[in-house]
Amino acid sequence: MTAPSPAWQRVCDSAALVEGGDGQRTTLPPSGPGAEALPVFVVRYDGGPHAWLNRCAHVAMELDWLPGKFFDSSGLYLICATHGATYEPDTGRCVGGPCRGAALEPVPVSEHDGAVWIAPISR
């Protein structure tokens, strides 16, 4: 099977995402006139890919402290390098820090034929 539909965008080979390891950064193109490109990241957690807008729920800043570095040292939580907010990688829910109870914005993600794909989102 290939990508779920032509609108989906290939992010990386499946093997590029290691459980609790570095994520892959990409950008969704603008969804219409006046819209902006959206920074996205994909990580592997609990055996599957999870994709989120690369924006902290506290202040709209990218989470990674170096490109692709989204997990804390335990590999169990995503962490905002700027604010220290920690997020569950499978739900995006903030479980610690200044935005407790808020959540990352999800991006539809799928894994097919050895590749990870994301879909556009409406904004």
C-alpha positions in Angstrom: 0.0 0.0 0.0 1.2 3.5 -0.7 0.4 6.9 1.0 -3.3 7.1 2.1 -4.1 9.7 -0.5 -2.3 12.1 -2.9 -2.6 14.9 -0.4 -0.4 13.1 2.1 3.3 14.0 2.3 6.2 11.6 2.8 8.3 12.5 5.8 11.0 9.7 6.1 11.7 6.0 5.9 10.2 4.1 8.8 13.6 3.1 9.9 14.6 6.7 10.5 12.3 6.9 13.6 13.7 5.0 16.5 11.5 4.4 19.6 12.1 7.3 22.0 14.9 8.6 19.8 15.4 11.6 17.5 12.4 12.8 15.6 12.0 14.0 12.0 11.2 17.7 11.2 9.3 18.8 8.2 6.9 21.5 7.0 3.3 21.3 5.8 2.8 23.8 2.9 0.4 26.6 3.4 -3.3 25.5 3.2 -4.6 28.5 1.3 -4.1 32.1 0.5 -2.6 34.0 3.4 -1.8 30.8 5.3 1.6 30.0 6.5 3.7 26.9 6.2 3.5 24.8 9.4 6.5 23.3 11.2 5.8 19.6 12.1 7.7 16.9 13.8 7.2 13.1 13.9 8.5 10.8 16.6 8.2 7.0 17.3 6.6 6.1 20.6 4.9 2.9 21.8 5.7 1.3 18.4 4.0 3.9 16.2 4.6 7.3 14.7 3.1 10.4 16.3 3.1 13.8 14.5 2.6 17.2 16.1 2.9 20.8 15.1 6.3 21.9 16.3 4.9 24.6 18.6 4.8 24.5 22.4 1.3 24.9 23.8 2.6 27.6 26.2 4.2 29.9 23.7 4.3 29.1 20.0 8.0 28.3 19.9 9.5 25.1 18.4 10.2 22.4 21.0 13.5 20.8 19.9 16.7 22.1 21.5 18.7 20.8 18.5 17.1 19.7 15.2 15.2 16.4 16.0 15.8 16.4 19.7 12.3 16.3 21.2 12.5 13.6 23.9 13.8 14.2 27.4 16.8 12.1 28.6 14.5 9.2 29.5 13.0 8.9 26.1 9.5 8.9 27.7 8.3 12.5 27.3 8.6 15.3 24.7 10.1 18.4 26.2 10.1 22.0 25.2 13.7 23.3 25.3 12.6 26.8 26.0 10.0 26.4 28.7 10.6 22.9 30.1 7.0 21.8 29.4 6.7 18.0 29.2 4.2 16.3 26.9 3.0 12.7 26.5 4.3 11.6 23.1 1.2 9.6 22.2 -1.5 12.1 23.3 0.4 15.4 23.1 -1.1 16.3 26.6 1.1 18.6 28.7 1.8 16.8 32.0 4.3 19.3 33.5 5.4 22.9 33.1 3.7 26.2 32.4 1.0 24.8 30.1 -0.2 21.8 32.2 -3.5 20.5 30.8 -3.0 22.1 27.3 -1.8 19.9 24.4 0.2 19.9 21.3 -1.7 20.2 18.0 -1.9 16.8 16.3 -1.1 16.1 12.6 -2.6 13.0 10.9 0.2 10.5 10.5 0.3 7.1 8.8 3.0 4.4 8.2 2.9 2.4 5.0 5.4 0.4 2.9 8.4 1.4 5.0 7.6 5.1 5.0 6.0 7.7 7.4 3.4 10.1 5.9 1.6 13.1 7.2 -1.6 14.8 6.0 -2.5 18.5 5.7 -4.5 20.0 8.5 -7.1 22.8 8.2 -6.4 26.0 10.0 
